[in-house]
Amino acid sequence: MNINQLADNLGLEPDEYMEILELLVDSGKADIASLEKAIADSDAEGVVKAAHSLKGASANLGLTDLSEAAKEIEFKGRDGNLTGVEGKMEALKTKFAPVVDLFQT
């Protein structure tokens, strides 16, 4: 992940981008927790809501792989068919991990 390039694409300085990215990590963790609960509860509407939130936030920051993973989950929820969504959830968490790792101390 090239922070300088991602920041430049948005007309931001790298430190500004990192501040916004940190907000995404916080909200993304909450969205993932909501997704996991919604999946466990077979709550398609909850899946859509949480996936849509993560999709939009990550797309706004140029994190297209993460946004696409969230989009796939959102569409599964919109279809009302959560079969196989657990695998998509694992893919989403794999794409989210490097973002989280930027803020591990």
Secondary structure as UniProt FT lines:
FT   HELIX           3..9
FT   TURN            10..11
FT   HELIX           14..40
FT   TURN            41..42
FT   HELIX           44..60
FT   TURN            61..62
FT   HELIX           64..79
FT   TURN            83..84
FT   HELIX           85..101
FT   TURN            102..103
//
